[in-house]
Amino acid sequence: MDRELLHIMPKAGRKARRVAKQSAKRDEAKGDAATRTGVGDLAEQMLLLPGLFRYMTQRDKNVKQHLQRLKLRNICIYLAVLVMTIVDIYMRIPPALAFNCRQGVLELMTEGDGQGLSFDDIRSSDQVWLWLSDTVADQLLVPSSPLRTYNYPVGYLQVRLQEVQIPTQAQCPQLDLAYSVPENVTCFATRYTASKANTIEDDGVRHYFYGKSGYAGRYVNSAPWSFGNERSTSPAGEPWILGHFDEFDGSGQSIEYDLQYSPLDELRQAFLNDMLFLQGQNWLDPQSRALHVSFLLYNSNYDHFISNRYTVEMTAFGVVRPFSEIGVFRPGFVEYDLGFSMLSLDIIRLCFVLLICPVQIYWDFMYERRVNGAGCKHLYSVQGLADLAVGIIFFVMFGLRYGNFNVPSIDYFVQQAQTPLDAGEFAEQYNFHIVMDALISGLLLYRFAFFLRINRHFFLIWSTVEQAAMVGCRLLVIAVPVVVGLILVSMAVGGSYDENSRSFWSSLMRVMLLIYADVETVKDYDPNRGWQLSFNVALYFLMRLVFVNCWISVLIHEYQKVRVAAGSTETYRWKEYDYVVWCLPWPFRNLYLNFLRPKIERPAKDSVEE
């Protein structure tokens, strides 16, 4: 009616302009009413409400496009490599093996027999000498000690000292150049580096050890009075020790003792005499930054070597902090029948990995190019990067395993007996290559789960998390600066009180634990520092009430979108024809559909040739 009236109204003149104004007001009011009350035809409502348009266009799409790239062969390949990787990790380090070997030695060397000083309780240089003369001498240099009863000492016992140069005025920090440091003020170097290491020979120590090297179990080339750049070396490279306050290399002054020397009582007495003399010479003084005690054991019950390194770190502000590092490893893998069996398993895994990288990458590349017209997109996707990472990590792990760890146990015994070698780096590389194997299993599990999207319920969960993660990545623009700000505030609030707030990365870990309400972290609160309570409350409100709830809302919203778009369960449920097409290769599929089951129910648009 309105349109018919509009057609007969004047098209020019004063009345035409008045009619145009009235029509514009009427259209504007109608649009407002449609927006407020939903009145109007469906097209107008869908234009005014984009959410409704999106909802109407996405429902019941019966999503099946992803099924074209989910092949049975892919599931079998990834599952086979995953199972073989788990078996390999289990056989390399059986459950509790590393823990049992490490814990047995650690308790004997750090807790003592209940009467001596505990290693973790060392807080002064005098207590260091007491631990050396009691625990170290009694456990390593007594034939009937528990440590020697259950383990075979290999090679040498090394006591290595690292100290900085004598105090000078040039080493004092000068923050303001307008003022000079007083002439009578000298300072020690706070950190141990190659340029600040003390290289001056100690004449008193040199006179004592002159003529004693090579006797009573002492190593023939020991020179504890002089500095050496590589006093602690290993076939895997120079050790690099990360302490609580500093980093240390393999340099310093050291003395070594042959743990297979006989009689052992003579070696023990020589060790005690040397430690007593060095204590009298103030070998540990304000210049000292670290004392390292290292040795190697072999446990025949578990057929593994145990690397031991006990470090006492001494800082320029008087703090003495002990810590230990014990590693379990084997120098070679291809030994005995089990070693050759594991080599065969690795070769089979290598063949399967070649099917993943590059064959699987090529298949997915061609699929993306056929469907989307751009195959390079797969190379930048998470799936493509995961396949590429599986190949790279496996080849690195394979080369490390059979390139570095290729020394038979007997040959390794001979190497340790000829010269002092640090086994700490060897143990770290051994553990690192096992971690790489575990990382490969994680990537394989991810890819295996990707192909399990053949199941509709799994597809809904996977698609929900995937799309929610894409939304979450856009929110990182806000979340990352907020988290960095919280970390800096944590360092400012607790840097002088909490050891975990001294650096950026330790503060990051502390903030993450606070977010997850770790009990030990939360209860670490001093009522005299109100800023800490304010920080904890602010952290809770920002992370728990804002970011976590936002993430949950995004998950719920994306799940509803995916569920509506995926269609109903009845139309998605597979029948016999779908399983035949998915499982069987084309020759067997044609044989099954044409001869074995020619009357099978098929979709209306499908045919046997498809």
C-alpha positions in Angstrom: 0.0 0.0 0.0 2.8 2.4 0.8 4.6 1.6 -2.4 1.4 2.2 -4.5 0.8 5.5 -2.8 4.4 6.5 -3.4 4.0 5.8 -7.1 1.1 8.2 -7.6 2.6 11.0 -5.5 4.0 14.1 -7.3 7.6 13.6 -8.5 8.5 17.3 -8.7 7.7 20.5 -6.8 7.0 21.4 -3.2 4.8 18.4 -2.5 7.3 16.1 -3.9 10.0 17.4 -1.5 7.6 17.2 1.4 6.7 13.6 0.5 10.4 12.7 0.3 11.1 14.1 3.8 8.1 12.1 5.2 9.2 8.9 3.5 12.8 9.3 4.9 11.5 9.8 8.4 9.2 6.9 8.0 12.0 4.6 6.7 14.3 5.8 9.6 11.6 5.0 12.2 10.9 1.7 10.6 14.6 0.8 10.7 14.9 1.7 14.3 11.8 -0.3 15.1 13.2 -3.3 13.3 16.4 -3.0 15.2 14.6 -2.6 18.6 11.8 -5.1 18.2 12.9 -7.4 15.4 9.9 -6.3 13.2 10.5 -6.4 9.5 11.1 -9.1 6.9 13.8 -11.7 7.2 16.1 -9.9 4.8 16.0 -6.7 6.7 16.6 -8.5 10.0 19.6 -10.4 8.6 21.1 -7.1 7.3 20.6 -5.4 10.7 21.7 -8.4 12.7 24.9 -9.8 11.1 25.1 -12.5 13.8 21.8 -13.9 12.6 23.0 -14.0 9.1 26.1 -15.8 10.1 24.1 -18.3 12.1 21.6 -19.0 9.3 24.4 -19.5 6.8 26.5 -21.8 8.9 24.0 -24.3 10.2 23.8 -27.8 9.0 26.7 -27.6 6.5 27.4 -31.3 7.1 31.1 -30.8 7.3 33.0 -33.6 5.5 35.6 -31.8 3.5 38.4 -32.7 6.0 37.7 -36.4 5.5 39.4 -36.4 2.1 42.9 -35.9 3.7 42.4 -38.4 6.6 43.7 -41.7 5.2 44.0 -45.0 7.0 47.6 -45.3 5.9 48.4 -42.1 7.7 46.9 -43.3 11.0 48.8 -46.6 10.7 52.2 -44.8 9.9 52.0 -42.3 12.8 50.7 -45.0 15.2 53.5 -47.4 14.3 56.2 -44.7 14.7 54.7 -43.6 18.0 54.6 -47.1 19.4 58.2 -47.8 18.4 59.3 -44.5 19.9 57.7 -45.3 23.2 59.3 -48.7 23.2 62.7 -47.1 22.4 62.4 -44.7 25.4 61.3 -47.5 27.7 64.3 -49.7 26.6 66.9 -46.9 26.8 65.9 -45.8 30.3 63.6 -48.2 32.0 61.2 -46.7 34.6 62.9 -45.7 37.8 66.4 -46.7 36.6 67.9 -43.3 36.5 66.1 -42.3 39.7 67.4 -45.3 41.6 71.0 -44.9 40.5 71.0 -41.2 41.2 69.2 -41.3 44.5 71.4 -44.0 45.9 74.6 -42.1 45.4 73.0 -38.7 46.3 71.9 -39.9 49.7 75.3 -41.4 50.6 77.3 -38.3 49.5 75.0 -35.6 50.8 73.3 -37.0 53.9 76.3 -39.0 55.2 75.9 -41.6 57.9 73.9 -39.5 60.2 76.9 -38.3 62.2 78.9 -36.2 59.7 78.0 -32.9 58.1 75.3 -32.9 55.4 76.4 -31.5 52.1 73.3 -29.4 51.8 74.0 -27.7 55.2 77.4 -26.4 54.1 77.6 -22.6 54.8 81.3 -21.9 55.3 84.7 -22.9 54.0 85.5 -24.8 57.2 82.4 -27.0 56.6 83.7 -27.7 53.1 86.9 -29.1 54.5 84.9 -31.1 57.0 82.7 -32.7 54.3 85.8 -33.5 52.2 87.6 -35.2 55.1 84.6 -37.1 56.4 82.0 -37.9 53.7 84.2 -38.0 50.6 87.1 -39.9 52.2 84.8 -42.4 54.0 82.6 -43.2 51.0 85.1 -43.2 48.2 88.4 -44.2 49.9 87.2 -47.0 52.2 86.9 -50.5 50.7 83.9 -51.5 52.8 81.9 -48.3 52.4 78.3 -48.5 51.0 79.3 -46.5 48.0 82.1 -48.9 47.0 80.1 -52.0 47.9 77.3 -51.3 45.4 79.3 -49.3 42.8 82.6 -49.6 41.0 84.7 -46.3 41.0 86.0 -45.5 37.6 88.9 -43.2 36.8 89.9 -40.3 39.1 88.5 -38.2 41.9 89.1 -34.6 41.0 89.0 -31.6 43.4 89.1 -28.4 41.4 89.2 -24.8 42.6 88.2 -21.7 40.7 89.2 -18.3 42.1 89.4 -14.7 40.8 92.3 -12.3 40.8 93.6 -10.5 43.8 91.5 -7.4 44.8 92.4 -4.2 42.9 91.0 -0.7 42.6 90.2 -1.2 38.9 87.7 -4.0 39.8 85.5 -1.7 41.9 82.3 -0.6 40.3 82.2 3.1 39.4 78.7 4.2 38.6 79.3 7.9 38.7 82.4 9.1 36.8 82.3 12.4 38.6 83.6 10.7 41.7 86.7 8.5 41.9 87.2 5.4 44.1 89.4 6.1 47.1 92.9 4.9 46.8 92.8 2.6 49.8 89.7 0.8 48.5 90.1 -2.5 46.5 87.5 -4.9 45.3 87.3 -8.6 44.2 85.7 -9.6 40.9 82.1 -10.7 41.6 81.9 -13.2 38.8 84.4 -15.8 37.6 85.4 -15.5 34.0 88.4 -16.4 31.9 89.7 -12.9 32.0 89.3 -12.5 35.7 90.6 -15.9 36.8 93.6 -16.1 39.1 96.6 -17.4 37.1 99.3 -16.7 39.7 101.1 -19.8 41.0 101.0 -20.6 44.7 104.6 -21.2 45.8 103.6 -22.8 49.1 101.3 -25.4 47.4 104.0 -26.0 44.7 106.7 -26.8 47.3 104.4 -29.2 49.1 103.4 -31.2 46.1 106.9 -31.1 44.5 107.9 -34.8 44.1 104.5 -36.1 45.4 102.7 -36.2 42.0 102.4 -39.8 40.9 102.8 -41.2 44.3 100.3 -42.7 46.8 97.5 -42.6 44.1 98.0 -39.0 43.0 97.7 -38.3 39.3 101.1 -37.9 37.8 100.2 -34.6 36.0 98.4 -33.0 38.9 99.5 -29.4 39.5 97.2 -27.8 42.1 99.5 -24.7 42.4 99.1 -23.6 38.8 96.1 -22.5 36.6 94.9 -24.5 33.7 92.3 -23.7 31.0 91.1 -27.2 30.6 91.5 -28.9 33.9 88.1 -30.6 33.5 87.5 -32.0 30.0 85.5 -34.7 28.4 85.0 -36.4 25.0 81.8 -34.4 24.7 83.5 -31.1 25.3 84.4 -28.8 28.1 81.8 -28.8 30.9 79.8 -25.7 31.5 78.2 -25.5 35.0 75.3 -23.2 35.7 75.2 -22.4 39.4 72.8 -20.4 41.6 74.7 -17.2 41.2 77.3 -17.7 38.4 78.5 -19.9 35.5 81.7 -21.9 35.6 83.8 -23.5 32.9 86.5 -26.3 33.1 89.4 -24.1 34.2 91.1 -23.7 37.5 93.6 -25.4 39.8 93.0 -29.1 40.5 94.3 -32.3 42.0 93.3 -35.8 41.0 93.4 -39.2 42.8 93.3 -42.6 41.2 90.3 -44.4 42.7 91.7 -47.8 41.7 95.0 -47.3 43.5 96.1 -50.1 45.8 96.5 -50.1 48.8 93.4 -47.9 49.3 94.4 -47.0 52.8 97.5 -45.3 51.5 95.4 -43.3 49.1 93.0 -42.2 51.8 95.8 -41.1 54.0 97.4 -39.1 51.2 94.1 -37.5 50.4 93.5 -36.5 54.1 97.0 -35.1 54.4 96.6 -33.0 51.2 93.2 -31.6 52.3 94.7 -30.7 55.7 97.6 -28.9 54.1 95.4 -27.0 51.7 93.1 -26.0 54.5 96.2 -24.6 56.4 97.3 -22.7 53.2 93.8 -21.0 53.0 93.2 -22.6 49.6 89.6 -21.5 50.1 89.8 -17.7 50.6 87.7 -14.6 49.6 89.1 -15.0 46.0 87.5 -18.4 45.7 84.3 -18.7 43.7 83.7 -22.4 43.4 85.1 -25.8 44.5 84.1 -28.8 42.3 84.4 -32.4 43.4 83.7 -34.9 40.6 84.1 -38.6 40.0 82.5 -41.5 38.0 80.9 -44.7 39.2 79.7 -47.8 37.4 76.7 -49.8 38.7 76.8 -53.3 37.4 73.3 -54.1 38.7 71.8 -51.5 36.3 74.7 -51.6 33.7 74.9 -47.8 33.7 77.6 -45.2 34.5 76.8 -42.5 37.1 78.5 -39.1 36.7 78.9 -37.2 40.0 79.7 -33.5 40.4 79.4 -31.7 43.7 79.9 -27.9 43.6 80.2 -25.5 46.5 79.6 -22.0 45.1 81.2 -19.0 47.1 80.0 -15.5 46.2 81.6 -12.1 46.7 79.0 -11.3 49.4 79.9 -14.2 51.6 77.1 -16.7 50.7 78.2 -20.3 50.4 75.7 -22.4 48.4 76.2 -26.1 47.6 74.5 -28.0 44.8 75.0 -31.3 43.1 74.5 -32.7 39.6 74.3 -36.5 39.0 73.7 -38.0 35.6 73.1 -41.6 34.4 74.3 -42.7 31.0 75.9 -45.4 28.8 78.9 -44.5 26.5 77.8 -46.9 23.8 74.5 -48.4 22.5 75.5 -51.1 20.1 76.5 -53.7 22.7 75.1 -57.1 23.4 72.1 -58.5 21.7 69.8 -55.8 23.1 71.9 -53.1 21.5 71.7 -54.7 18.0 67.9 -55.1 18.5 67.5 -51.5 19.3 69.6 -50.6 16.3 67.3 -52.6 14.1 64.3 -50.8 15.7 65.9 -47.4 15.0 66.5 -48.3 11.3 62.8 -49.3 11.0 61.8 -46.0 12.6 64.1 -44.2 10.1 62.2 -45.8 7.2 58.9 -44.7 8.7 60.1 -41.2 9.4 61.1 -40.9 5.7 57.4 -41.6 4.9 56.5 -38.7 7.2 59.2 -36.3 6.1 59.2 -35.7 3.2 56.5 -38.0 1.7 53.7 -37.0 4.0 54.6 -33.4 3.6 54.4 -33.8 -0.2 51.0 -35.5 0.0 49.5 -32.7 2.1 51.2 -30.1 -0.1 49.4 -31.6 -3.2 46.1 -31.8 -1.3 46.3 -28.1 -0.3 47.2 -27.1 -3.9 44.3 -29.1 -5.3 41.7 -27.9 -2.8 42.8 -24.3 -2.0 45.1 -23.6 -4.9 48.1 -22.8 -2.6 50.1 -25.7 -1.4 52.7 -23.6 0.3 50.1 -22.8 3.1 50.6 -26.3 4.4 54.3 -25.7 4.9 53.5 -22.9 7.3 50.7 -24.7 9.1 51.1 -26.4 12.5 50.7 -29.8 10.8 53.4 -29.1 8.2 55.8 -27.7 10.8 55.1 -30.7 13.1 56.1 -33.2 10.3 59.1 -31.2 9.5 60.2 -31.1 13.1 59.7 -34.9 13.4 62.2 -35.4 10.6 64.8 -32.9 11.8 64.7 -33.9 15.4 64.9 -37.6 14.6 67.9 -37.2 12.3 69.7 -35.1 14.9 68.9 -37.6 17.6 69.9 -40.5 15.3 73.3 -38.9 14.5 73.9 -38.0 18.2 73.0 -41.5 19.3 75.3 -43.4 16.9 77.9 -40.7 16.4 78.7 -39.6 20.0 77.6 -42.7 21.9 79.7 -45.3 20.0 82.3 -46.1 22.7 82.2 -49.7 24.1 82.1 -49.9 27.8 85.5 -51.6 28.1 87.1 -48.8 26.0 85.5 -46.2 28.1 87.0 -47.8 31.2 90.4 -47.6 29.6 89.9 -43.9 28.7 89.0 -43.0 32.2 91.9 -44.9 33.7 94.4 -43.2 31.4 93.5 -39.5 32.1 90.9 -37.7 34.2 87.8 -37.0 32.1 84.7 -35.3 33.2 81.6 -37.4 32.5 79.1 -34.6 33.2 78.7 -33.4 29.6 78.4 -37.0 28.4 75.5 -37.6 30.9 73.9 -34.3 29.8 74.0 -35.2 26.1 72.7 -38.7 26.9 69.7 -37.2 28.7 69.3 -34.6 26.0 69.0 -37.2 23.3 66.4 -39.1 25.3 64.5 -35.8 25.7 64.6 -35.4 21.9 63.1 -38.9 21.6 60.3 -37.9 24.0 59.7 -34.7 22.0 59.3 -36.8 18.8 56.7 -38.9 20.6 54.8 -35.7 21.5 54.8 -34.5 17.9 53.7 -37.9 16.7 50.9 -38.0 19.2 49.7 -34.6 18.0 49.7 -35.7 14.4 48.0 -39.0 15.3 45.3 -37.0 17.1 44.9 -34.8 14.0 44.0 -37.9 11.9 41.6 -39.1 14.5 39.2 -36.3 13.4 37.6 -39.0 11.3 35.4 -39.4 14.4 32.8 -36.6 14.6 33.1 -36.1 18.4 36.9 -35.8 18.1 36.4 -33.5 15.2 34.2 -31.1 17.2 36.7 -31.0 20.1 39.7 -30.5 17.8 38.0 -27.8 15.7 36.9 -26.0 18.8 40.4 -25.8 20.3 41.9 -24.9 17.0 39.6 -22.0 16.3 39.7 -20.9 19.9 43.5 -20.9 19.7 43.3 -18.6 16.7 41.2 -16.2 18.7 43.6 -16.5 21.6 46.6 -15.6 19.5 44.9 -12.3 18.7 44.4 -11.7 22.4 48.2 -12.2 23.0 48.7 -8.6 21.9 47.0 -7.7 25.2 48.1 -10.6 27.3 51.8 -10.6 26.6 52.4 -7.0 27.7 50.3 -7.6 30.8 52.3 -10.7 31.8 55.6 -9.0 31.2 54.5 -6.2 33.4 53.5 -8.6 36.1 56.9 -10.3 35.9 58.7 -7.0 36.2 56.5 -6.1 39.2 57.3 -9.5 40.7 61.0 -8.8 40.4 60.6 -5.4 41.9 58.5 -6.6 44.8 60.3 -9.8 45.7 63.7 -9.6 44.1 65.5 -8.8 47.4 63.6 -11.5 49.4 62.7 -14.4 47.1 65.3 -16.4 45.3 62.9 -17.2 42.4 62.4 -13.5 41.7 66.1 -12.7 40.9 65.9 -13.1 37.2 63.2 -12.7 34.5 62.8 -16.4 33.7 62.6 -17.5 37.3 60.1 -14.8 38.0 58.1 -16.0 35.0 58.0 -19.5 36.5 56.9 -18.1 39.8 54.1 -16.0 38.3 52.9 -19.1 36.4 52.8 -21.1 39.7 50.9 -18.3 41.4 48.4 -18.3 38.6 47.8 -22.0 39.1 47.6 -21.4 42.9 50.7 -23.5 43.9 50.4 -23.9 47.7 54.2 -23.5 48.4 54.4 -20.4 46.3 51.2 -18.7 47.7 52.0 -19.3 51.3 55.4 -17.6 50.9 54.2 -14.3 52.2 55.6 -11.8 54.7 53.1 -9.6 56.4 55.7 -6.8 56.7 55.7 -6.4 52.9 52.3 -5.3 51.9 53.3 -4.9 48.3 53.6 -8.6 47.9 50.0 -9.1 49.1 48.8 -6.4 46.7 50.7 -8.0 43.8 49.1 -11.4 44.5 45.6 -10.0 44.6 46.2 -8.0 41.4 47.6 -11.2 39.7 44.5 -13.2 40.8 42.1 -10.6 39.4 43.9 -10.1 36.1 44.7 -13.8 35.3 41.9 -15.8 37.0 38.9 -13.4 36.6 39.8 -11.8 33.3 42.0 -13.9 31.1 40.9 -17.4 32.2 37.3 -16.5 32.0 37.8 -14.9 28.6 39.4 -18.1 27.4 36.5 -20.2 28.7 34.0 -17.9 27.0 35.9 -18.2 23.7 35.9 -22.0 24.0 32.1 -22.1 24.6 31.4 -19.7 21.7 33.6 -21.6 19.3 32.2 -25.0 20.3 28.6 -23.8 19.5 29.7 -22.5 16.1 31.5 -25.8 15.3 28.6 -27.9 16.5 26.0 -26.1 14.5 28.2 -26.1 11.3 29.0 -29.8 11.6 25.4 -30.9 11.0 23.4 -33.5 12.8 24.7 -36.9 13.9 22.3 -38.9 11.7 23.6 -37.4 8.5 27.2 -37.6 9.6 27.1 -41.3 10.7 29.0 -43.5 8.3 27.6 -46.6 6.7 29.2 -49.6 5.0 30.0 -47.7 1.8 31.8 -44.9 3.6 34.0 -47.4 5.5 34.8 -49.3 2.3 35.8 -46.2 0.4 38.0 -44.9 3.3 39.7 -48.2 4.2 40.4 -50.0 0.9 42.7 -48.9 -1.9 41.1 -48.4 -5.3 41.7 -52.0 -6.7 40.3 -53.7 -3.7 37.6 -51.1 -3.4 36.3 -51.8 -6.9 36.5 -55.5 -6.3 34.5 -55.2 -3.2 31.8 -52.9 -4.7 31.4 -54.6 -8.0 31.7 -58.3 -7.1 31.4 -58.9 -3.4 28.8 -56.3 -2.5 27.3 -54.9 -5.7 24.0 -54.0 -4.0 25.5 -52.0 -1.2 23.7 -48.8 -0.3 25.5 -45.8 -1.8 25.0 -42.0 -1.6 23.0 -40.6 -4.4 25.8 -38.5 -5.9 28.5 -41.2 -5.5 29.4 -43.9 -8.0 31.7 -46.8 -8.1 34.2 -44.9 -10.2 34.4 -42.2 -7.6 
